[in-house]
Amino acid sequence: MSSTNAAGRTDRDFMPKLRRAAPVEAEAYTNFSSTVMSRTDGTVPPKYRELIAIGVALTTQCRMCLESHTVAAKKAGASEEEIAETAFVAAALRAGAAYTHGFAAMRCFDEAGH
């Protein structure tokens, strides 16, 4: 799902370059993400963690996150129906955000005067 350049290299092919350029930050991110997503002793079970991650990936439109977390959710026992419902929950929230930002647009319009 990542973009491919003219040389046939994908975005993921550049991960080592990013990690080399900021090794401390990359290691901290990897440790944090791994701890959060691989925890099996938490209150939120792994399948739900992955479904949440899918919902976030859909709203942030991160294709690589969507790909990896959908695969992980399936491995954690999520069904096709759960993935589909997660997509619609994300869609409803994204639409809701546009609706409520409309309130701000109306305030800005009102405050702009004539």
C-alpha positions in Angstrom: 0.0 0.0 0.0 3.0 2.3 0.1 3.8 4.6 -2.8 6.4 3.4 -5.4 8.9 5.7 -7.1 10.1 5.5 -10.7 12.9 3.1 -9.6 10.4 0.8 -8.1 11.3 1.6 -4.5 8.5 1.8 -2.0 8.1 4.3 0.9 9.0 1.4 3.3 12.3 1.0 1.5 13.3 4.4 3.1 12.6 3.4 6.7 16.3 2.5 7.4 17.3 5.9 6.1 14.9 7.7 8.4 16.0 5.5 11.4 19.7 6.2 10.7 19.0 10.0 10.5 17.2 10.1 13.9 18.3 6.9 15.7 17.4 8.0 19.3 13.9 9.1 18.3 13.3 6.1 16.1 14.3 3.7 18.9 12.0 5.6 21.3 9.1 5.4 18.9 9.6 1.7 18.2 9.8 0.9 21.9 6.7 2.9 22.7 4.6 1.6 19.7 5.7 -2.0 20.4 4.8 -1.8 24.1 1.4 -0.4 23.4 0.5 -2.7 20.5 2.0 -6.0 21.7 0.8 -5.8 25.3 -1.3 -8.9 26.1 -1.8 -8.3 29.9 -3.7 -5.0 29.6 -7.4 -4.3 30.1 -7.9 -3.8 26.4 -7.3 -7.1 24.6 -5.0 -7.2 21.5 -7.9 -7.6 19.0 -9.5 -4.4 20.3 -6.2 -2.6 20.3 -5.9 -3.5 16.6 -9.4 -2.5 15.8 -8.8 0.9 17.5 -5.6 1.2 15.5 -7.6 0.5 12.3 -10.1 3.2 13.2 -7.3 5.7 13.8 -5.5 4.7 10.6 -8.7 5.2 8.6 -9.2 8.7 10.0 -5.6 9.8 9.7 -5.5 8.0 6.3 -2.2 6.2 7.0 -2.1 3.5 4.4 0.8 1.7 6.0 -0.8 1.7 9.4 -4.0 0.5 7.8 -2.2 -2.4 6.1 -0.2 -3.6 9.1 -3.0 -3.2 11.7 -5.6 -4.9 9.5 -3.3 -7.9 9.1 -2.6 -7.9 12.9 -6.3 -7.6 13.7 -7.1 -10.6 11.6 -4.3 -12.6 13.3 -5.7 -11.4 16.7 -9.1 -12.9 15.7 -11.0 -10.0 14.2 -13.6 -10.9 11.7 -14.3 -9.3 8.3 -17.5 -7.9 9.8 -15.6 -6.3 12.7 -13.2 -4.6 10.3 -16.2 -3.4 8.2 -18.0 -2.0 11.3 -14.7 -0.3 12.4 -14.6 1.4 9.0 -18.1 2.8 9.4 -17.4 3.9 13.0 -14.4 5.8 11.7 -16.4 7.2 8.8 -19.1 8.4 11.2 -16.6 10.1 13.5 -14.8 11.7 10.5 -18.1 13.1 9.2 -19.0 14.2 12.7 -15.8 16.2 12.9 -16.7 18.0 9.7 -20.1 18.7 11.0 -18.9 20.1 14.3 -16.1 22.1 12.6 -19.0 23.7 10.7 -20.0 25.2 14.0 -16.6 26.9 14.1 -17.0 28.0 10.5 -20.4 29.6 11.3 -18.7 31.4 14.3 -15.9 32.7 12.1 -18.4 33.9 9.6 -20.4 35.6 12.3 -17.3 37.2 13.8 -16.1 38.5 10.4 -18.9 41.0 10.3 -20.1 42.6 7.1 
